[in-house]
Amino acid sequence: MCVPGLFQTVDYARYMIQRVVDLHGLPDDVEEGVRKRMERRRVLDDRSREFQTLIWEPALRMRQFPESVLFDQLNDLADSVRRGRGGIGIVPLDAGLTTSPMHGF
């Protein structure tokens, strides 16, 4: 569970990608992955677009890396909302679900 890639900061993305590399013993191309993720993120600066996204509350609480990384990520999400080109909804931990959430892939 994590913040969607499009909204990830550099450090958050680095930790998330590194975890996958370490878990699966993949070639260490973390910095290339971070660079590509940040390139995609530029779409958030396109004033002709509006974004609506949902994030599971645990993604905003899980301590998978240093607190400073999570703090910066949360501040960045708040800045995204303040820019006024969309919204971010939070699915709370106590939300009643009629089906199990599926992965986006």
Gaussian input, Z-matrix of N, CA and C with variables (Angstrom, degrees):
# hf/3-21g

backbone

0 1
 N
 C     1     B1
 C     2     B2     1     A1
 N     3     B3     2     A2     1     D1
 C     4     B4     3     A3     2     D2
 C     5     B5     4     A4     3     D3
 N     6     B6     5     A5     4     D4
 C     7     B7     6     A6     5     D5
 C     8     B8     7     A7     6     D6
 N     9     B9     8     A8     7     D7
 C    10    B10     9     A9     8     D8
 C    11    B11    10    A10     9     D9
 N    12    B12    11    A11    10    D10
 C    13    B13    12    A12    11    D11
 C    14    B14    13    A13    12    D12
 N    15    B15    14    A14    13    D13
 C    16    B16    15    A15    14    D14
 C    17    B17    16    A16    15    D15
 N    18    B18    17    A17    16    D16
 C    19    B19    18    A18    17    D17
 C    20    B20    19    A19    18    D18
 N    21    B21    20    A20    19    D19
 C    22    B22    21    A21    20    D20
 C    23    B23    22    A22    21    D21
 N    24    B24    23    A23    22    D22
 C    25    B25    24    A24    23    D23
 C    26    B26    25    A25    24    D24
 N    27    B27    26    A26    25    D25
 C    28    B28    27    A27    26    D26
 C    29    B29    28    A28    27    D27
 N    30    B30    29    A29    28    D28
 C    31    B31    30    A30    29    D29
 C    32    B32    31    A31    30    D30
 N    33    B33    32    A32    31    D31
 C    34    B34    33    A33    32    D32
 C    35    B35    34    A34    33    D33
 N    36    B36    35    A35    34    D34
 C    37    B37    36    A36    35    D35
 C    38    B38    37    A37    36    D36
 N    39    B39    38    A38    37    D37
 C    40    B40    39    A39    38    D38
 C    41    B41    40    A40    39    D39
 N    42    B42    41    A41    40    D40
 C    43    B43    42    A42    41    D41
 C    44    B44    43    A43    42    D42
 N    45    B45    44    A44    43    D43
 C    46    B46    45    A45    44    D44
 C    47    B47    46    A46    45    D45
 N    48    B48    47    A47    46    D46
 C    49    B49    48    A48    47    D47
 C    50    B50    49    A49    48    D48
 N    51    B51    50    A50    49    D49
 C    52    B52    51    A51    50    D50
 C    53    B53    52    A52    51    D51
 N    54    B54    53    A53    52    D52
 C    55    B55    54    A54    53    D53
 C    56    B56    55    A55    54    D54
 N    57    B57    56    A56    55    D55
 C    58    B58    57    A57    56    D56
 C    59    B59    58    A58    57    D57
 N    60    B60    59    A59    58    D58
 C    61    B61    60    A60    59    D59
 C    62    B62    61    A61    60    D60
 N    63    B63    62    A62    61    D61
 C    64    B64    63    A63    62    D62
 C    65    B65    64    A64    63    D63
 N    66    B66    65    A65    64    D64
 C    67    B67    66    A66    65    D65
 C    68    B68    67    A67    66    D66
 N    69    B69    68    A68    67    D67
 C    70    B70    69    A69    68    D68
 C    71    B71    70    A70    69    D69
 N    72    B72    71    A71    70    D70
 C    73    B73    72    A72    71    D71
 C    74    B74    73    A73    72    D72
 N    75    B75    74    A74    73    D73
 C    76    B76    75    A75    74    D74
 C    77    B77    76    A76    75    D75
 N    78    B78    77    A77    76    D76
 C    79    B79    78    A78    77    D77
 C    80    B80    79    A79    78    D78
 N    81    B81    80    A80    79    D79
 C    82    B82    81    A81    80    D80
 C    83    B83    82    A82    81    D81
 N    84    B84    83    A83    82    D82
 C    85    B85    84    A84    83    D83
 C    86    B86    85    A85    84    D84
 N    87    B87    86    A86    85    D85
 C    88    B88    87    A87    86    D86
 C    89    B89    88    A88    87    D87
 N    90    B90    89    A89    88    D88
 C    91    B91    90    A90    89    D89
 C    92    B92    91    A91    90    D90
 N    93    B93    92    A92    91    D91
 C    94    B94    93    A93    92    D92
 C    95    B95    94    A94    93    D93
 N    96    B96    95    A95    94    D94
 C    97    B97    96    A96    95    D95
 C    98    B98    97    A97    96    D96
 N    99    B99    98    A98    97    D97
 C   100   B100    99    A99    98    D98
 C   101   B101   100   A100    99    D99
 N   102   B102   101   A101   100   D100
 C   103   B103   102   A102   101   D101
 C   104   B104   103   A103   102   D102
 N   105   B105   104   A104   103   D103
 C   106   B106   105   A105   104   D104
 C   107   B107   106   A106   105   D105
 N   108   B108   107   A107   106   D106
 C   109   B109   108   A108   107   D107
 C   110   B110   109   A109   108   D108
 N   111   B111   110   A110   109   D109
 C   112   B112   111   A111   110   D110
 C   113   B113   112   A112   111   D111
 N   114   B114   113   A113   112   D112
 C   115   B115   114   A114   113   D113
 C   116   B116   115   A115   114   D114
 N   117   B117   116   A116   115   D115
 C   118   B118   117   A117   116   D116
 C   119   B119   118   A118   117   D117
 N   120   B120   119   A119   118   D118
 C   121   B121   120   A120   119   D119
 C   122   B122   121   A121   120   D120
 N   123   B123   122   A122   121   D121
 C   124   B124   123   A123   122   D122
 C   125   B125   124   A124   123   D123
 N   126   B126   125   A125   124   D124
 C   127   B127   126   A126   125   D125
 C   128   B128   127   A127   126   D126
 N   129   B129   128   A128   127   D127
 C   130   B130   129   A129   128   D128
 C   131   B131   130   A130   129   D129
 N   132   B132   131   A131   130   D130
 C   133   B133   132   A132   131   D131
 C   134   B134   133   A133   132   D132
 N   135   B135   134   A134   133   D133
 C   136   B136   135   A135   134   D134
 C   137   B137   136   A136   135   D135
 N   138   B138   137   A137   136   D136
 C   139   B139   138   A138   137   D137
 C   140   B140   139   A139   138   D138
 N   141   B141   140   A140   139   D139
 C   142   B142   141   A141   140   D140
 C   143   B143   142   A142   141   D141
 N   144   B144   143   A143   142   D142
 C   145   B145   144   A144   143   D143
 C   146   B146   145   A145   144   D144
 N   147   B147   146   A146   145   D145
 C   148   B148   147   A147   146   D146
 C   149   B149   148   A148   147   D147
 N   150   B150   149   A149   148   D148
 C   151   B151   150   A150   149   D149
 C   152   B152   151   A151   150   D150
 N   153   B153   152   A152   151   D151
 C   154   B154   153   A153   152   D152
 C   155   B155   154   A154   153   D153
 N   156   B156   155   A155   154   D154
 C   157   B157   156   A156   155   D155
 C   158   B158   157   A157   156   D156
 N   159   B159   158   A158   157   D157
 C   160   B160   159   A159   158   D158
 C   161   B161   160   A160   159   D159
 N   162   B162   161   A161   160   D160
 C   163   B163   162   A162   161   D161
 C   164   B164   163   A163   162   D162
 N   165   B165   164   A164   163   D163
 C   166   B166   165   A165   164   D164
 C   167   B167   166   A166   165   D165
 N   168   B168   167   A167   166   D166
 C   169   B169   168   A168   167   D167
 C   170   B170   169   A169   168   D168
 N   171   B171   170   A170   169   D169
 C   172   B172   171   A171   170   D170
 C   173   B173   172   A172   171   D171
 N   174   B174   173   A173   172   D172
 C   175   B175   174   A174   173   D173
 C   176   B176   175   A175   174   D174
 N   177   B177   176   A176   175   D175
 C   178   B178   177   A177   176   D176
 C   179   B179   178   A178   177   D177
 N   180   B180   179   A179   178   D178
 C   181   B181   180   A180   179   D179
 C   182   B182   181   A181   180   D180
 N   183   B183   182   A182   181   D181
 C   184   B184   183   A183   182   D182
 C   185   B185   184   A184   183   D183
 N   186   B186   185   A185   184   D184
 C   187   B187   186   A186   185   D185
 C   188   B188   187   A187   186   D186
 N   189   B189   188   A188   187   D187
 C   190   B190   189   A189   188   D188
 C   191   B191   190   A190   189   D189
 N   192   B192   191   A191   190   D190
 C   193   B193   192   A192   191   D191
 C   194   B194   193   A193   192   D192
 N   195   B195   194   A194   193   D193
 C   196   B196   195   A195   194   D194
 C   197   B197   196   A196   195   D195
 N   198   B198   197   A197   196   D196
 C   199   B199   198   A198   197   D197
 C   200   B200   199   A199   198   D198
 N   201   B201   200   A200   199   D199
 C   202   B202   201   A201   200   D200
 C   203   B203   202   A202   201   D201
 N   204   B204   203   A203   202   D202
 C   205   B205   204   A204   203   D203
 C   206   B206   205   A205   204   D204
 N   207   B207   206   A206   205   D205
 C   208   B208   207   A207   206   D206
 C   209   B209   208   A208   207   D207
 N   210   B210   209   A209   208   D208
 C   211   B211   210   A210   209   D209
 C   212   B212   211   A211   210   D210
 N   213   B213   212   A212   211   D211
 C   214   B214   213   A213   212   D212
 C   215   B215   214   A214   213   D213
 N   216   B216   215   A215   214   D214
 C   217   B217   216   A216   215   D215
 C   218   B218   217   A217   216   D216
 N   219   B219   218   A218   217   D217
 C   220   B220   219   A219   218   D218
 C   221   B221   220   A220   219   D219
 N   222   B222   221   A221   220   D220
 C   223   B223   222   A222   221   D221
 C   224   B224   223   A223   222   D222
 N   225   B225   224   A224   223   D223
 C   226   B226   225   A225   224   D224
 C   227   B227   226   A226   225   D225
 N   228   B228   227   A227   226   D226
 C   229   B229   228   A228   227   D227
 C   230   B230   229   A229   228   D228
 N   231   B231   230   A230   229   D229
 C   232   B232   231   A231   230   D230
 C   233   B233   232   A232   231   D231
 N   234   B234   233   A233   232   D232
 C   235   B235   234   A234   233   D233
 C   236   B236   235   A235   234   D234
 N   237   B237   236   A236   235   D235
 C   238   B238   237   A237   236   D236
 C   239   B239   238   A238   237   D237
 N   240   B240   239   A239   238   D238
 C   241   B241   240   A240   239   D239
 C   242   B242   241   A241   240   D240
 N   243   B243   242   A242   241   D241
 C   244   B244   243   A243   242   D242
 C   245   B245   244   A244   243   D243
 N   246   B246   245   A245   244   D244
 C   247   B247   246   A246   245   D245
 C   248   B248   247   A247   246   D246
 N   249   B249   248   A248   247   D247
 C   250   B250   249   A249   248   D248
 C   251   B251   250   A250   249   D249
 N   252   B252   251   A251   250   D250
 C   253   B253   252   A252   251   D251
 C   254   B254   253   A253   252   D252
 N   255   B255   254   A254   253   D253
 C   256   B256   255   A255   254   D254
 C   257   B257   256   A256   255   D255
 N   258   B258   257   A257   256   D256
 C   259   B259   258   A258   257   D257
 C   260   B260   259   A259   258   D258
 N   261   B261   260   A260   259   D259
 C   262   B262   261   A261   260   D260
 C   263   B263   262   A262   261   D261
 N   264   B264   263   A263   262   D262
 C   265   B265   264   A264   263   D263
 C   266   B266   265   A265   264   D264
 N   267   B267   266   A266   265   D265
 C   268   B268   267   A267   266   D266
 C   269   B269   268   A268   267   D267
 N   270   B270   269   A269   268   D268
 C   271   B271   270   A270   269   D269
 C   272   B272   271   A271   270   D270
 N   273   B273   272   A272   271   D271
 C   274   B274   273   A273   272   D272
 C   275   B275   274   A274   273   D273
 N   276   B276   275   A275   274   D274
 C   277   B277   276   A276   275   D275
 C   278   B278   277   A277   276   D276
 N   279   B279   278   A278   277   D277
 C   280   B280   279   A279   278   D278
 C   281   B281   280   A280   279   D279
 N   282   B282   281   A281   280   D280
 C   283   B283   282   A282   281   D281
 C   284   B284   283   A283   282   D282
 N   285   B285   284   A284   283   D283
 C   286   B286   285   A285   284   D284
 C   287   B287   286   A286   285   D285
 N   288   B288   287   A287   286   D286
 C   289   B289   288   A288   287   D287
 C   290   B290   289   A289   288   D288
 N   291   B291   290   A290   289   D289
 C   292   B292   291   A291   290   D290
 C   293   B293   292   A292   291   D291
 N   294   B294   293   A293   292   D292
 C   295   B295   294   A294   293   D293
 C   296   B296   295   A295   294   D294
 N   297   B297   296   A296   295   D295
 C   298   B298   297   A297   296   D296
 C   299   B299   298   A298   297   D297
 N   300   B300   299   A299   298   D298
 C   301   B301   300   A300   299   D299
 C   302   B302   301   A301   300   D300
 N   303   B303   302   A302   301   D301
 C   304   B304   303   A303   302   D302
 C   305   B305   304   A304   303   D303
 N   306   B306   305   A305   304   D304
 C   307   B307   306   A306   305   D305
 C   308   B308   307   A307   306   D306
 N   309   B309   308   A308   307   D307
 C   310   B310   309   A309   308   D308
 C   311   B311   310   A310   309   D309
 N   312   B312   311   A311   310   D310
 C   313   B313   312   A312   311   D311
 C   314   B314   313   A313   312   D312

   B1=1.4343
   B2=1.5225
   B3=1.3407
   B4=1.4526
   B5=1.5285
   B6=1.3042
   B7=1.4628
   B8=1.5306
   B9=1.3339
   B10=1.4702
   B11=1.5325
   B12=1.3266
   B13=1.4615
   B14=1.5130
   B15=1.3174
   B16=1.4586
   B17=1.5181
   B18=1.3193
   B19=1.4622
   B20=1.5256
   B21=1.3289
   B22=1.4597
   B23=1.5293
   B24=1.3371
   B25=1.4595
   B26=1.5345
   B27=1.3140
   B28=1.4702
   B29=1.5265
   B30=1.3255
   B31=1.4649
   B32=1.5227
   B33=1.3314
   B34=1.4566
   B35=1.5219
   B36=1.3254
   B37=1.4668
   B38=1.5300
   B39=1.3156
   B40=1.4618
   B41=1.5391
   B42=1.3068
   B43=1.4674
   B44=1.5232
   B45=1.3261
   B46=1.4588
   B47=1.5295
   B48=1.3208
   B49=1.4719
   B50=1.5251
   B51=1.3320
   B52=1.4662
   B53=1.5255
   B54=1.3235
   B55=1.4715
   B56=1.5222
   B57=1.3352
   B58=1.4622
   B59=1.5270
   B60=1.3261
   B61=1.4686
   B62=1.5253
   B63=1.3300
   B64=1.4669
   B65=1.5295
   B66=1.3244
   B67=1.4563
   B68=1.5246
   B69=1.3197
   B70=1.4644
   B71=1.5335
   B72=1.3312
   B73=1.4619
   B74=1.5241
   B75=1.3135
   B76=1.4685
   B77=1.5168
   B78=1.3343
   B79=1.4727
   B80=1.5298
   B81=1.3182
   B82=1.4647
   B83=1.5311
   B84=1.3253
   B85=1.4618
   B86=1.5285
   B87=1.3251
   B88=1.4627
   B89=1.5248
   B90=1.3161
   B91=1.4726
   B92=1.5240
   B93=1.3189
   B94=1.4691
   B95=1.5283
   B96=1.3169
   B97=1.4615
   B98=1.5194
   B99=1.3210
   B100=1.4681
   B101=1.5268
   B102=1.3248
   B103=1.4662
   B104=1.5284
   B105=1.3179
   B106=1.4677
   B107=1.5310
   B108=1.3235
   B109=1.4622
   B110=1.5256
   B111=1.3270
   B112=1.4672
   B113=1.5325
   B114=1.3306
   B115=1.4667
   B116=1.5282
   B117=1.3332
   B118=1.4730
   B119=1.5163
   B120=1.2939
   B121=1.4616
   B122=1.5280
   B123=1.3070
   B124=1.4720
   B125=1.5276
   B126=1.3170
   B127=1.4619
   B128=1.5334
   B129=1.3228
   B130=1.4639
   B131=1.5257
   B132=1.3331
   B133=1.4665
   B134=1.5252
   B135=1.3159
   B136=1.4641
   B137=1.5278
   B138=1.3178
   B139=1.4698
   B140=1.5313
   B141=1.3275
   B142=1.4654
   B143=1.5335
   B144=1.3262
   B145=1.4639
   B146=1.5195
   B147=1.3150
   B148=1.4544
   B149=1.5212
   B150=1.3169
   B151=1.4577
   B152=1.5180
   B153=1.3146
   B154=1.4548
   B155=1.5278
   B156=1.3017
   B157=1.4609
   B158=1.5248
   B159=1.3040
   B160=1.4575
   B161=1.5170
   B162=1.3120
   B163=1.4626
   B164=1.5213
   B165=1.3198
   B166=1.4688
   B167=1.5217
   B168=1.2990
   B169=1.4592
   B170=1.5310
   B171=1.3382
   B172=1.4704
   B173=1.5314
   B174=1.3217
   B175=1.4705
   B176=1.5203
   B177=1.3110
   B178=1.4623
   B179=1.5236
   B180=1.3189
   B181=1.4640
   B182=1.5268
   B183=1.3183
   B184=1.4689
   B185=1.5203
   B186=1.3070
   B187=1.4689
   B188=1.5210
   B189=1.3058
   B190=1.4572
   B191=1.5254
   B192=1.3103
   B193=1.4547
   B194=1.5278
   B195=1.3325
   B196=1.4723
   B197=1.5364
   B198=1.3149
   B199=1.4678
   B200=1.5176
   B201=1.3346
   B202=1.4588
   B203=1.5397
   B204=1.3271
   B205=1.4673
   B206=1.5250
   B207=1.3276
   B208=1.4622
   B209=1.5297
   B210=1.3254
   B211=1.4641
   B212=1.5227
   B213=1.3373
   B214=1.4652
   B215=1.5286
   B216=1.3348
   B217=1.4644
   B218=1.5264
   B219=1.3218
   B220=1.4650
   B221=1.5249
   B222=1.3159
   B223=1.4679
   B224=1.5163
   B225=1.3199
   B226=1.4549
   B227=1.5304
   B228=1.3275
   B229=1.4677
   B230=1.5278
   B231=1.3238
   B232=1.4650
   B233=1.5240
   B234=1.3265
   B235=1.4655
   B236=1.5266
   B237=1.3261
   B238=1.4692
   B239=1.5258
   B240=1.3115
   B241=1.4662
   B242=1.5298
   B243=1.3226
   B244=1.4705
   B245=1.5272
   B246=1.3359
   B247=1.4697
   B248=1.5190
   B249=1.3346
   B250=1.4497
   B251=1.5147
   B252=1.3061
   B253=1.4636
   B254=1.5199
   B255=1.3024
   B256=1.4531
   B257=1.5090
   B258=1.2929
   B259=1.4493
   B260=1.5059
   B261=1.3088
   B262=1.4523
   B263=1.5216
   B264=1.3068
   B265=1.4522
   B266=1.5103
   B267=1.3192
   B268=1.4569
   B269=1.5295
   B270=1.3244
   B271=1.4638
   B272=1.5246
   B273=1.3396
   B274=1.4642
   B275=1.5193
   B276=1.3238
   B277=1.4610
   B278=1.5238
   B279=1.3208
   B280=1.4600
   B281=1.5349
   B282=1.3260
   B283=1.4689
   B284=1.5268
   B285=1.3088
   B286=1.4537
   B287=1.5247
   B288=1.3069
   B289=1.4599
   B290=1.5242
   B291=1.3161
   B292=1.4608
   B293=1.5203
   B294=1.3212
   B295=1.4601
   B296=1.5199
   B297=1.3041
   B298=1.4614
   B299=1.5134
   B300=1.3393
   B301=1.4662
   B302=1.5306
   B303=1.3009
   B304=1.4589
   B305=1.5240
   B306=1.3060
   B307=1.4587
   B308=1.5167
   B309=1.3119
   B310=1.4533
   B311=1.5152
   B312=1.3305
   B313=1.4697
   B314=1.5047
   A1=107.41
   A2=115.42
   A3=118.69
   A4=110.49
   A5=114.91
   A6=121.80
   A7=106.89
   A8=118.67
   A9=120.00
   A10=111.66
   A11=115.83
   A12=122.00
   A13=114.74
   A14=117.66
   A15=121.77
   A16=111.90
   A17=117.04
   A18=121.87
   A19=113.35
   A20=118.39
   A21=120.55
   A22=111.85
   A23=114.95
   A24=120.80
   A25=108.41
   A26=115.91
   A27=121.18
   A28=111.11
   A29=117.49
   A30=120.11
   A31=111.89
   A32=117.44
   A33=120.80
   A34=109.60
   A35=116.63
   A36=121.34
   A37=110.71
   A38=116.71
   A39=120.78
   A40=110.54
   A41=116.87
   A42=119.96
   A43=111.53
   A44=117.54
   A45=120.63
   A46=111.05
   A47=116.96
   A48=120.66
   A49=110.22
   A50=117.06
   A51=120.66
   A52=110.61
   A53=117.51
   A54=120.87
   A55=111.06
   A56=117.27
   A57=120.97
   A58=110.32
   A59=116.87
   A60=121.08
   A61=109.90
   A62=116.43
   A63=120.53
   A64=111.92
   A65=116.91
   A66=121.54
   A67=112.70
   A68=116.08
   A69=120.36
   A70=113.85
   A71=116.73
   A72=119.81
   A73=112.65
   A74=116.26
   A75=121.45
   A76=110.88
   A77=117.13
   A78=119.60
   A79=109.53
   A80=115.82
   A81=120.48
   A82=110.39
   A83=114.85
   A84=120.40
   A85=109.94
   A86=114.75
   A87=121.74
   A88=110.97
   A89=117.25
   A90=119.52
   A91=111.58
   A92=117.33
   A93=120.57
   A94=109.92
   A95=116.83
   A96=120.81
   A97=112.10
   A98=116.40
   A99=120.96
   A100=109.84
   A101=116.43
   A102=120.48
   A103=110.91
   A104=116.73
   A105=121.22
   A106=111.02
   A107=116.27
   A108=119.72
   A109=110.32
   A110=117.00
   A111=120.38
   A112=111.24
   A113=117.40
   A114=120.00
   A115=109.93
   A116=116.88
   A117=120.68
   A118=111.05
   A119=116.33
   A120=121.84
   A121=112.58
   A122=116.94
   A123=120.23
   A124=112.43
   A125=116.73
   A126=120.35
   A127=110.55
   A128=117.85
   A129=121.27
   A130=112.00
   A131=117.17
   A132=121.26
   A133=112.65
   A134=117.46
   A135=122.27
   A136=108.82
   A137=116.55
   A138=121.62
   A139=112.97
   A140=117.59
   A141=119.65
   A142=111.86
   A143=116.96
   A144=120.96
   A145=111.21
   A146=113.74
   A147=121.13
   A148=107.45
   A149=116.38
   A150=121.73
   A151=110.37
   A152=115.30
   A153=122.45
   A154=105.79
   A155=117.22
   A156=119.35
   A157=110.62
   A158=114.96
   A159=122.10
   A160=108.88
   A161=115.56
   A162=121.34
   A163=107.56
   A164=116.58
   A165=120.84
   A166=108.56
   A167=116.72
   A168=121.70
   A169=112.80
   A170=119.92
   A171=118.13
   A172=113.65
   A173=117.85
   A174=120.21
   A175=111.07
   A176=116.61
   A177=120.96
   A178=112.29
   A179=116.19
   A180=120.80
   A181=114.13
   A182=116.89
   A183=120.05
   A184=110.81
   A185=115.28
   A186=121.43
   A187=108.68
   A188=114.68
   A189=121.21
   A190=112.10
   A191=115.99
   A192=122.91
   A193=107.87
   A194=118.96
   A195=119.75
   A196=112.32
   A197=115.50
   A198=120.80
   A199=112.48
   A200=117.25
   A201=120.08
   A202=111.43
   A203=117.00
   A204=121.05
   A205=109.57
   A206=117.13
   A207=120.68
   A208=110.51
   A209=117.55
   A210=121.91
   A211=110.48
   A212=117.13
   A213=121.10
   A214=110.99
   A215=116.71
   A216=120.44
   A217=110.57
   A218=117.08
   A219=120.32
   A220=111.25
   A221=117.53
   A222=120.58
   A223=111.25
   A224=116.48
   A225=120.48
   A226=110.94
   A227=117.25
   A228=120.47
   A229=110.60
   A230=116.73
   A231=120.52
   A232=110.37
   A233=117.79
   A234=121.41
   A235=111.15
   A236=116.54
   A237=120.52
   A238=110.41
   A239=116.54
   A240=120.63
   A241=110.09
   A242=116.70
   A243=120.49
   A244=112.26
   A245=117.18
   A246=119.74
   A247=111.87
   A248=116.31
   A249=120.98
   A250=116.84
   A251=119.05
   A252=120.75
   A253=110.87
   A254=114.66
   A255=118.64
   A256=110.86
   A257=114.60
   A258=119.31
   A259=111.63
   A260=113.90
   A261=121.09
   A262=106.94
   A263=115.95
   A264=121.43
   A265=109.57
   A266=116.04
   A267=121.39
   A268=107.64
   A269=116.36
   A270=121.36
   A271=106.03
   A272=117.09
   A273=119.63
   A274=113.48
   A275=114.33
   A276=121.11
   A277=112.50
   A278=117.38
   A279=119.89
   A280=113.07
   A281=117.26
   A282=120.46
   A283=109.99
   A284=116.27
   A285=120.68
   A286=109.53
   A287=117.52
   A288=121.74
   A289=110.12
   A290=116.29
   A291=120.19
   A292=111.65
   A293=116.43
   A294=121.86
   A295=108.78
   A296=117.63
   A297=121.07
   A298=109.47
   A299=117.43
   A300=119.46
   A301=110.26
   A302=115.75
   A303=121.12
   A304=109.08
   A305=115.81
   A306=121.19
   A307=109.44
   A308=117.47
   A309=122.17
   A310=115.13
   A311=117.39
   A312=118.70
   A313=111.08
   D1=128.42
   D2=-177.98
   D3=-157.48
   D4=169.32
   D5=172.65
   D6=-65.33
   D7=137.43
   D8=178.95
   D9=-55.26
   D10=142.28
   D11=-175.59
   D12=-50.92
   D13=-38.63
   D14=-178.53
   D15=-60.16
   D16=-28.87
   D17=-176.33
   D18=-100.84
   D19=2.50
   D20=-175.89
   D21=-76.54
   D22=142.34
   D23=172.07
   D24=-79.17
   D25=169.54
   D26=-179.42
   D27=-56.46
   D28=-51.38
   D29=-176.10
   D30=-67.44
   D31=-40.11
   D32=178.08
   D33=-61.44
   D34=-47.53
   D35=179.28
   D36=-59.90
   D37=-42.32
   D38=-179.29
   D39=-59.41
   D40=-46.57
   D41=178.98
   D42=-63.85
   D43=-43.13
   D44=-177.74
   D45=-65.37
   D46=-44.87
   D47=-179.26
   D48=-67.67
   D49=-40.54
   D50=179.59
   D51=-61.10
   D52=-38.30
   D53=178.97
   D54=-60.13
   D55=-41.72
   D56=-179.89
   D57=-68.45
   D58=-42.66
   D59=178.14
   D60=-59.11
   D61=-47.61
   D62=-179.10
   D63=-65.65
   D64=-43.51
   D65=-177.48
   D66=-61.99
   D67=-41.59
   D68=-174.39
   D69=-102.74
   D70=2.34
   D71=179.31
   D72=62.56
   D73=38.13
   D74=-178.04
   D75=-82.27
   D76=163.64
   D77=174.17
   D78=-58.16
   D79=143.38
   D80=-176.45
   D81=-80.02
   D82=85.29
   D83=176.83
   D84=-116.35
   D85=36.16
   D86=-175.32
   D87=-58.51
   D88=-48.23
   D89=-176.12
   D90=-63.93
   D91=-36.49
   D92=175.93
   D93=-65.16
   D94=-41.41
   D95=177.59
   D96=-62.81
   D97=-41.83
   D98=178.02
   D99=-64.02
   D100=-43.52
   D101=-179.96
   D102=-60.12
   D103=-45.01
   D104=179.51
   D105=-64.46
   D106=-41.70
   D107=179.69
   D108=-62.66
   D109=-39.84
   D110=179.50
   D111=-69.84
   D112=-33.28
   D113=174.85
   D114=-61.25
   D115=-45.63
   D116=179.30
   D117=-62.82
   D118=-34.41
   D119=-177.22
   D120=-63.75
   D121=-22.13
   D122=-179.39
   D123=-58.35
   D124=-22.16
   D125=178.85
   D126=-60.22
   D127=-24.61
   D128=178.49
   D129=-64.99
   D130=-21.11
   D131=179.68
   D132=-87.39
   D133=-4.79
   D134=179.84
   D135=-75.10
   D136=108.24
   D137=-175.57
   D138=-67.81
   D139=-12.56
   D140=179.35
   D141=-85.86
   D142=-2.90
   D143=-178.00
   D144=-112.83
   D145=153.40
   D146=174.38
   D147=-129.27
   D148=141.42
   D149=-176.52
   D150=-121.37
   D151=136.91
   D152=172.92
   D153=-127.39
   D154=125.82
   D155=-179.38
   D156=-142.29
   D157=153.87
   D158=174.54
   D159=-113.28
   D160=140.14
   D161=177.84
   D162=-129.74
   D163=134.16
   D164=175.95
   D165=-69.75
   D166=135.18
   D167=-178.91
   D168=-52.25
   D169=-41.43
   D170=179.94
   D171=-58.08
   D172=-28.27
   D173=178.51
   D174=-64.16
   D175=-23.42
   D176=-179.40
   D177=-92.99
   D178=-4.11
   D179=-176.06
   D180=-118.57
   D181=-25.67
   D182=-173.89
   D183=-64.56
   D184=133.39
   D185=-178.49
   D186=-99.45
   D187=80.00
   D188=-178.00
   D189=-93.03
   D190=-4.70
   D191=-175.50
   D192=-159.81
   D193=-179.54
   D194=-177.83
   D195=-55.87
   D196=146.15
   D197=-179.44
   D198=-55.35
   D199=-34.54
   D200=-178.41
   D201=-61.97
   D202=-33.70
   D203=178.44
   D204=-67.55
   D205=-44.99
   D206=178.37
   D207=-65.40
   D208=-41.92
   D209=178.75
   D210=-58.29
   D211=-48.15
   D212=179.26
   D213=-63.31
   D214=-37.85
   D215=178.95
   D216=-64.55
   D217=-44.76
   D218=179.47
   D219=-64.18
   D220=-39.99
   D221=176.16
   D222=-62.28
   D223=-39.67
   D224=179.82
   D225=-65.90
   D226=-40.25
   D227=176.30
   D228=-61.49
   D229=-42.94
   D230=178.04
   D231=-61.87
   D232=-40.57
   D233=177.18
   D234=-62.39
   D235=-37.49
   D236=178.58
   D237=-60.64
   D238=-41.47
   D239=178.77
   D240=-68.26
   D241=-42.07
   D242=-179.04
   D243=-63.49
   D244=-29.11
   D245=178.86
   D246=-64.51
   D247=-18.44
   D248=171.64
   D249=77.70
   D250=21.59
   D251=178.89
   D252=-112.37
   D253=46.95
   D254=178.37
   D255=137.56
   D256=-166.58
   D257=-178.48
   D258=-148.43
   D259=160.98
   D260=177.41
   D261=-124.50
   D262=121.85
   D263=176.07
   D264=-101.20
   D265=145.59
   D266=179.94
   D267=-112.11
   D268=124.52
   D269=174.81
   D270=-87.04
   D271=112.22
   D272=-174.74
   D273=-70.92
   D274=156.67
   D275=179.93
   D276=-56.37
   D277=-33.95
   D278=-175.80
   D279=-93.71
   D280=15.97
   D281=178.86
   D282=-65.90
   D283=135.46
   D284=175.23
   D285=-78.10
   D286=129.03
   D287=-177.67
   D288=-115.86
   D289=138.61
   D290=176.98
   D291=-93.75
   D292=-11.30
   D293=177.70
   D294=-151.10
   D295=160.91
   D296=178.11
   D297=-75.80
   D298=137.28
   D299=177.10
   D300=-63.21
   D301=140.50
   D302=178.74
   D303=-104.91
   D304=152.06
   D305=176.44
   D306=-68.65
   D307=151.37
   D308=-177.14
   D309=-74.46
   D310=-4.60
   D311=-178.35
   D312=-100.86

